Amino acid sequence: MCFNKEGQSLDACSAISRNGLYFYGNNNEQVNKQLEEYRKMLLKNKLRTNKGLPEEILPDKPELLNLYDDYGGVDVSVINSLIKEGYQFLFYWFFTPVAGGSVIVFDGNIWDKAVEYCKENGIGFQEFDSVDNLKEW
């Protein structure tokens, strides 16, 4: 499931095709439920305000909604928090011109499987510990 920042939701996806977070595994429904509940409360409060009623107290804003800043950058503290919470996800970003489309994996088991698959199928790959280690070709 891919995080859609415009819709503030997790969308089903079958391929990595746009910048952002991609959740996998069993606990992504928990993330989706938090986002859904928060969106519902925002809408409910908007409707209450339109009717002249007082707003209800919102639940805590899901941390995932703080992932991107106003300039398109990514807040690393949100990524770190998601890792600490045990969510299973990977991060795709197009690092021009240095690396092009890059997948950042936070689970060593997934990385090992990806490396094995690439080797078995003759797919080239490079591994770096930091995006800062990338250099233009």
C-alpha positions as CSV (number, residue, x, y, z in Angstrom):
1,M,0.0,0.0,0.0
2,C,1.3,3.4,-1.0
3,F,1.0,6.5,1.2
4,N,-1.0,9.1,-0.7
5,K,-0.2,12.5,0.8
6,E,-3.0,14.3,-1.1
7,G,-5.7,11.9,0.0
8,Q,-4.0,11.3,3.3
9,S,-4.6,7.6,2.9
10,L,-2.9,4.3,2.0
11,D,-3.8,3.3,-1.6
12,A,-3.5,-0.2,-3.0
13,C,-0.8,-0.4,-5.5
14,S,0.8,-3.2,-7.5
15,A,4.1,-1.5,-8.5
16,I,6.4,1.1,-7.1
17,S,5.8,4.0,-9.4
18,R,5.8,7.3,-7.5
19,N,7.9,8.9,-4.7
20,G,7.0,8.0,-1.2
21,L,6.4,5.3,1.4
22,Y,5.2,1.8,0.5
23,F,3.8,-0.3,3.3
24,Y,3.8,-4.1,3.3
25,G,3.2,-6.8,5.8
26,N,0.5,-7.4,8.4
27,N,0.4,-4.0,10.2
28,N,-0.3,-1.6,7.4
29,E,-4.0,-1.8,8.1
30,Q,-3.3,-0.2,11.5
31,V,-1.8,2.8,9.7
32,N,-4.7,3.0,7.3
33,K,-7.2,2.8,10.1
34,Q,-5.5,5.7,12.0
35,L,-5.5,7.8,8.8
36,E,-9.2,7.0,8.1
37,E,-10.3,7.8,11.6
38,Y,-8.5,11.1,11.5
39,R,-10.0,12.1,8.1
40,K,-13.5,11.2,9.4
41,M,-13.1,13.4,12.4
42,L,-11.9,16.3,10.3
43,L,-14.9,15.9,8.0
44,K,-17.2,15.6,11.0
45,N,-15.9,18.8,12.6
46,K,-16.2,20.6,9.3
47,L,-19.9,19.6,9.1
48,R,-20.4,20.5,12.7
49,T,-18.9,24.0,12.1
50,N,-21.1,24.5,9.0
51,K,-24.1,23.8,11.2
52,G,-22.9,26.2,13.9
53,L,-22.1,23.4,16.4
54,P,-18.9,23.2,18.4
55,E,-16.1,21.1,17.1
56,E,-15.3,17.8,18.8
57,I,-11.7,17.1,20.1
58,L,-9.6,15.6,17.3
59,P,-7.6,12.5,18.0
60,D,-3.8,12.9,17.7
61,K,-2.8,13.7,14.2
62,P,-1.2,10.5,12.7
63,E,2.6,11.1,12.5
64,L,2.6,9.9,8.9
65,L,0.8,13.1,7.9
66,N,3.9,15.0,9.0
67,L,6.2,13.1,6.6
68,Y,6.5,15.8,4.0
69,D,7.3,19.5,4.6
70,D,5.8,22.4,2.6
71,Y,8.8,22.2,0.2
72,G,8.6,18.6,-0.7
73,G,11.2,17.4,1.7
74,V,10.9,14.4,4.0
75,D,11.0,14.6,7.8
76,V,13.5,11.8,8.8
77,S,12.2,11.8,12.4
78,V,8.9,10.5,11.0
79,I,10.7,7.7,9.2
80,N,12.6,6.9,12.4
81,S,9.4,6.8,14.4
82,L,7.8,4.4,11.9
83,I,10.8,2.1,12.1
84,K,10.7,2.2,16.0
85,E,6.9,1.4,15.9
86,G,7.7,-1.7,13.9
87,Y,5.9,-0.8,10.7
88,Q,7.1,-2.6,7.5
89,F,7.7,-0.2,4.7
90,L,10.2,0.9,2.0
91,F,10.9,4.3,0.6
92,Y,11.1,5.1,-3.1
93,W,12.6,8.4,-4.2
94,F,14.0,9.8,-7.5
95,F,17.4,11.2,-6.6
96,T,18.4,13.2,-9.7
97,P,20.9,13.1,-11.3
98,V,22.8,11.0,-8.8
99,A,20.9,7.8,-8.5
100,G,17.6,8.1,-10.4
101,G,14.9,5.9,-8.9
102,S,16.1,4.5,-5.7
103,V,14.5,2.1,-3.2
104,I,15.5,2.5,0.4
105,V,14.9,-0.6,2.4
106,F,14.8,-0.7,6.2
107,D,14.5,-4.5,6.7
108,G,17.6,-6.5,6.2
109,N,15.6,-9.6,5.3
110,I,13.8,-7.9,2.5
111,W,17.2,-6.5,1.2
112,D,18.8,-9.9,1.3
113,K,15.9,-11.3,-0.8
114,A,16.1,-8.5,-3.3
115,V,19.9,-8.9,-3.7
116,E,19.4,-12.7,-4.2
117,Y,16.7,-12.0,-6.8
118,C,18.8,-9.5,-8.7
119,K,21.8,-11.9,-8.8
120,E,19.7,-14.8,-10.0
121,N,18.1,-12.7,-12.7
122,G,21.2,-10.7,-13.9
123,I,19.9,-7.4,-12.6
124,G,22.5,-4.8,-11.7
125,F,22.3,-3.0,-8.3
126,Q,24.4,-1.0,-6.0
127,E,24.3,-0.8,-2.2
128,F,25.1,2.3,-0.2
129,D,24.8,3.0,3.5
130,S,23.8,6.6,2.9
131,V,22.4,8.7,0.1
132,D,25.3,11.1,0.7
133,N,27.6,8.4,-0.6
134,L,26.1,8.6,-4.1
135,K,28.1,10.4,-6.7
136,E,27.3,11.5,-10.2
137,W,28.6,9.2,-12.9
